[in-house]
C-alpha cells in the first residue's frame, strides 16, 4: 500500500484531468476580465479603512512606504503565482501548484489554509460592507436597526463580549446575492464585477485628483514620525512602525491571487493569467500610494483612526469637497461588494479541485449542467460565509485571513524553487525572473509579516491546521485518487505509462 503522502501529480496529468467532461469548466474570461477581477478583489477595505488606521496607529505619513513593502511582498509572490498559473492553467490555485511540486499532503494543507483566505475573507469584507452600507443609508435618511446590522459578538483582540445585536443581516444578504450571481455564471459575474470596478476606481481617482489640490505639505513632516513608547510598553511609529504598518495593510492586497483560481475559465490562460494578476497588483499599489499621500496630506495622520478616514480627510478641505462625501460612500459600498464577489468565486474552485483529486467527496466537484459553474461548492461556500458574517466580528476574521494568505504565499514561493530543480524541462510560458532570489525574497517578506501577527492569531492558525490534518488522514488520504493509482501500480494491476 502506498505510504507516500508527499507523492506529486504530474502537470500533464493535472491538465488532462481538467479537460475531461466531468471536470470541465467553460473558458470565457479574457485578460481584461482577469485584470478587473484582480482590481475588484484588491480595492476595498484597504483603501477606504485600513489606510487611515495604519497611518494613525503605526506608520504616520510613511504608510506610503508600508504599502510599498506589502506590495513588494505580494509582487514577489505574484511573480511565482504567474509562473504556476501559466504552466498549470486549471482550477485550484496554490492547492494545485502544491500538488504538482510539494506533494499531496502539502497540497491539502494549502487547500485547507486557503479557506481562511477566501471563505473567511468573504465573510470579513461582508461585515465591513455592512457597516458602510448602513452608514450610507443613514446619510439619506434611512436607519437600519442596530439589532439586525451588527454581529452579536465583539472582539477586542483578547476576548469576546456581547453587543446586544442579534445578527448582521446586511452582510448575510450581500453574500447570498453574490452567491446567486456566481451560480448563474462566471461570465455574468465578471461583467457585474467590471461595472463595480469602473465605479469604485472612478471615485478613488476623483478623491485623489481633487484632494491633491487641498494638501498641506506640513502634514507630511516628519514623514517617518519618531518612535513612541506607549503605556503598556508597546511602540509605534519609527521604522518599526512602518514595518508593522505593512503587516496591517497587507490585508488590503488579499485577493489578487484569487485570479489564479479562475485559470480553468480563462480563454488563453498561459498569456492572460500573468497579465491579470500582475497588472491588477500594479494598478492597485499605485492607487493605494496616491490615496495614502492625499489622506495624510489633508489632515494630521493621528486624526485618521476612525471608521471613515476618507470622509474625515475630505472634510478638512471644507465645503468645497462636500459633494464627494456621498460618492465616497458609494465607492466604499461598491468596492467592498466586488471584493466579496471575487472571494466567493475563489473558494468553490479550491473545493472543486480537491474533489477532483478525491480529497473531498465527489459532490463537491459537480458542475451545473446549464451554467457550467461548480454550483454545489458555490452554494455551500456562500451559506457558510453568510453564517460566519452574520455572527462573528470583523477583527477576529481579519487576523485569520491575513495569516492564512501569508502562509499560502510562502508555500507558493517555495514551490517555484522546488519545481525549477525537480522539473526544469517543463514548458513555462511565463517564467519568474531571478530564481531563486525572487521566491526567497517573497518568503522572507511574507514570513516577516507573519511574525508581526499576534500569538493568539498563530494559535488559531495552528488549531485550524490541526483540524485540517485530522480530516486529511481520516478521509482525504483514504480516498485520494493519486494514492489509489499508485497502489495499483505497485501491485501491478495497471501498466506503468
N, C-alpha and C positions, 0 to 999 in steps of 0.2 A: 504494500500500500504506500502511495506517495506521501512522504513526510515533509516535503519541501514547501513551507508556507511562503517562501520567497521566490517561487517559480514565476517567471515573467511570460507574458504573452507577446508573440512577435507582432511587429507593426503590420505586416502583410495580413496576418490572421485577424487583427482588430478591424482593419479596413474591409476585409472580405465579409466579416460578420455584419458590419454596419450597412452593407449594401444588400443584405438579404431582405426578402419581402417582409419577414416577421418583424424586423427591427428597422425598417426603412422610414425615414422622415423626409418631408418634402423640402427640396432645396429651392428657396425663394428669396433669400437675403443677399443684397449687394453690399459692396464696400461702404457705400453711403449709409445703408441701413445699419450696418455693424458699427460704424463710427457714431451714428446717432444713438444707438443702444448704449455705447460706452459713455457718451456725454450724459445721456439720460440717467445712467446709473451713478455717475460721479457728482454731478451738480445737484446738490440737495442740502442736507442739514449742515454740511461743512461750510458752505458759502453764506448761508443765512443765519447760522447759530454759532458753530464752533469757532469761527474766525474771531468773534468778539470774546468768547470765553477764554480761549487760549492766549489771546493778547493780554487780557486783563489779569489772568492768574499765573501766567508762565513766562511769556517772552516779550511783552510790550510791543513796540513797533517792529521789532525783529521777528515777529510772527511771520513776516515775509520769508525770512531765512528758514524758519521751521517748515513752511510749506515746501520750500525747495529741497530740504533734506528728506522729508517724507516722500516728495515726488521723485527724488533721485532713487530712493529705495524701491519705489514702485516701477521706475524706469528699468532698473536692472532686472527686477523680477519680470517685468513686461517683455523685455527682450528674450528672456528664457521662455516665457509663455508663447511668444510669437513663433519661435523655432518649433516648439512642440505642436502648436496649432496648425502650422503649415505642413508638418510632417505626418501628423496623425489627425486628419480633419474630420473627426467624428465626435459625437456627444460624449460628455463625461469630464471635460476639462482636466484639472490636475489629477483626478482619480484615474482617468485613462492613461495619462502620461506616466503616473506612478506604476501602473500595471505593466507598462512596456519597459520600464527601466529598473525599478527598485523591488518589484515583486508583488505578489497578491496581497500579503499581509499589510505592507506599507500602503498599497492602493486602498485597501479597506480603511486604514487609519485616516488617509486623506479624505476619502469619501465621507466618513463619519464626521471628520473635522469640518468639512465644508457645509454641513448642516448648520453649524454655528454661524457661518458667514451668510448663507443665502436665506435659510428659513428664519433664523433669529434676526438676521439683518432686515428682512422684510417687515417683521414684527416691530423692530426698533424704530424704523423710519415711519411706519404707520402710526406709531404713538406720537412721534414728532409732528407728523402731518395733522393729526387730530387737534393738537394744541394750536397750530397755525390756522386751521380751518375754523375752529371755534372763535378765535380772535378776529378772523376776517368777517365772519357772520356778525359778531358783536359790533364791528365798525359800521355795519349797515343797519343796525337796529334789531338784529335777531339774536336772542340769547338762548343758548343751549344749557339746560340744567346741569350743574356740576356732577350730580349723581350718576349721569349716564355719559359723561365726557372725560373721565379720568380713571386711571387704574385704582382698584380698591386697596392696593398696597403702595407704599412709598419706600424708597431705599436711600439711605444716607452714606453708603459706602461700607457700612458695617452691619446694620440691622434693618429689619423691616418694621414699618408701623402702618396702622390702618389709616386710610384717608377719609373714610366716610362715604366714598363713592361706591357705586355698585358695579359698574363696568364701563369700559371705554368703547362706547357704541360706534362713534365715527370711525375709529381705527378698524373695527370689525367690518363695517360696511365697505370701506375702501378696499380692504383685502378681498372681500367676496366679489366686488365688481371687477377688480383686476384679474382674479382667478377665472371668472367667466369669460373675460376677453381673451385670456391665454388659451382656454379650451377651444374657443371658436377658431383660432388660427394664429400662427406666428406672424404671418404677413400682415394681418389685420392689426395685431398688437404692435408691430413695428411702425405701421402708418400712424396709429394713435400716438405712439411714443414720439415720432417725428414732429407731430404738431405741438406736443407739450414742450419738447426740447427747443423748438423755434421760439415759443412764447417765453420760456424762462431765460434763455440766453439773451433774447432781445431786452428783457427787463434788466438783467445783470449789466448789459452794455450801457443801458440808459443811466443806471446808477453810477457806473464808472465814469461815463462821459460828462455828466452834469456835476457829479460830486467833485471831480478834479478841479473844477472852477472855484470851489469854495474851500480848498485845502489851506490849512495854516501850517506851514513847514515847521514851526516851533514845536508842534505836537510830536514830531519825529525825533526830538532831541531830549535825552540821548537815545540813539537808535536801539542800542542794547542797554537797557537800564542796569544800574548797579545791583548786584545780588543783595537780596533782603533775607533776613532770618526771621521766621515767624515765631509766635509764642510757643508753639508746640515743637519747635526745633527744625521744622521743615524750611526749605529755602525756595525762593522763586527769583526769576529774572537772572541776569548774567548769562554766560554761555550755557550753563547747566539748564537754565530756564528755556533757552532756545531749543535744546535737545528734548527737554520734557514737552515743550510745545509741539515738537514734531510727532511725538508719540500720541498726543491728544488729537492733532489734526489728521493723523493717519486715517482715522475713521472717514474723513472726507473723501479719500481715494478708493474706499472699498467699493467694489462693483465693476471696475474696468475689466477685471478678469472674467466677469460673468459673460462677456462677449464670447469667450472661448467655449462656453457650454453650448453655443448655437452653431458650432462648426459644421455639424451634420445637416444644417439647414441653410448653409451658405452656398451660393451658386458656384463660386470659384474660391474655395477656402484657402488653397495654397497661397494665393495672392492677396485675397481680401481680409483674411483674419489678422495678419500682422498690421495691415493698413488700419483696420478698425480699432485695434487695441492701442497702438502707439499714437495714432492721430488723436483719438479721444483723450488720451492721457496728456498729450502736449497741449491741446486746446484748454483743457480744464486747469492745468497747472498755471498757464498764463492768466486765466480769469481769476484764479484764487489769489495770485500775487498782486494783480491790479486792484482787486476788491480789498485786499488787506491794506494796501497803500492808501486807498481812499478812506476807509473806515478809521484807521489810526491817524490819518491826516486831518479829518474833520473834527474829531474830539480827542481829548486825552484818553489814552488807552485804558485807564482804570475805570472809565465810565462805561465800558463795553461789556461788563459782566452782568448781562441782562438777557432775558429770553428772546428779545427782539433787537439785537445790536445794530442791525442795518437801519432800522427806524430811528434809533437813538442818534446814530451818526448823521442821518439826513436832517433830523430836527435841529442840529447845530447850525445848519445853513439858514434857519429861519423859514418864514412862509414861502420863500422863493422856490423851495423844493417840496413843499407840502403836497403838490399834485402827484408826487412819486409814491406817497405812502400807500395808497390803495393798490397801485400796480406792483409795489414790492410785496405786499401781502399775497396778491395773486401769483406772483412769481414763486414765492415760497411754497404755496399750496400746490401749484402745478409741478414745481421741481421735485418735491418730495413724492408726489404721486407717481411720477415716472421712475423714480428710484425703486419704489415698491414693485412696480411692474417688472422691471428687469431682474430684481432679486427673485421674485416669484417665478420668473422664466428659468432662472439658473438651477434651482434646487430640483425640480422634477426631472431635468435632464441628467443630473447626477444619479438619482434613483433609477432612472431608465437604463443607464449604462451598467449600474451594479446588478440590476435584474437580468440584463442581457448575459452577464457573466455567471449567473446562478447564485450570487452572493445575497440576493434578496429574492423573495417569492416571485414567480412568473407574472402575476397580475400587475406588478409594478412596471412591467415592460409593455403593457398593452397600448396600442396606437389607435386613435379614434378612426373608424372606417371612413368617415366623411371629411373630417377636418385635418387628418394626418398629424395629430398632436398627441403627446403622451398624456392623455386626459386623466387616467386614474391617478398618476402621481401628481399631476397638477391640482386636482381636486383635493387630494389628501394633504398636500403641502399647504394649500390655501386654508383648509379647515383648521389645521394645527396652528398655522401662523395667526389666524383670526383669534383663536382661543388665547394664545400667548400674548398677543397685542391687547386683548381685552382685559387681561388680569395683571400683567407684570409691568413694573416701572421702567422708564427708558434708561436710567443709569445702569442698572444691573445688566440689561440686554446689551447695551453698547459695549461694555467691557468684554463680554463673552465674544461678541462679533469681532472685535479688534484682534484679540489674541488668537482666535481661530484662523483668521485670514492671514496673519503674520506667519503662523506655523505652516500654512499651505504654501506661502511664497517661499519660505526657506526650503521646503521639500522639493518644490519645482526647480529652484536654482541648483540644488544638489543633483537632481535628476539629469540636468543637462550635462554636468561634469561626468556622471556615470555613463550616460549613453554615448558621449563622444569617445570614451575609452572602450566600451564593450561593443559598440556597433558603428564604427567610423564609416562604414560603407553605405549606410542608409542615405537615401535621397533627401536633401534638406533644401526645399525651395527658399526658405529664409534661414539664415544662419546667425546665431547670436555672435556678435563680434567679441574679440579679445577674450576667448575662453582659455583658461578658467578664471581670468581676472574679474570679468563682469558677474558671473554667478557667485564668486566668492564675496565680492562687494555687496551683492544682493543679500547673501546670507548674513553678513556682518551687520549691515544696516538694519535689516528686518529683525535679526536676533537681538540687537541692542535695544530696539524699540520694545520688543517683548520683555526684556529685563526691566524696563521702566514701568511696566504694569504691576499692579499690586499683588501681594501674596495671596489674598483671597481669590483674585482672578485666576492665578495659577492653580490654586487648589480646585477651583470649579472645573478648569480645563482637565486636570488630572482625573477627577471623578468622572467627567463626561467621557474621557478616553477609556477609562477602565470599564465603563458600561459598554462601550463600543467593542472592546476586545472580548468581553464576555459573549456578546451577540455573535461575533465572528466565529468563535470556537464552538458555540452551541448550534449555530445554524449555517453561517456563511461557508466555513471550511468544509462541512459535510456535503453541501450542495454545489460546491464550486465545479463548474463545467471543466475548467482547466485541470483541476485535480483528478476528476474522473477520467479525462482523456489521458493524462499522464499515467494513471493507474493501469488503464487499458494497454498503453504502450509497454509498460513494464511487464505486464502479464502476457504480452504477445498477442492480444486479442485483436488489435488493429495494426496494420503495417505502418512502419515509420515512413513518413512522406519526405 
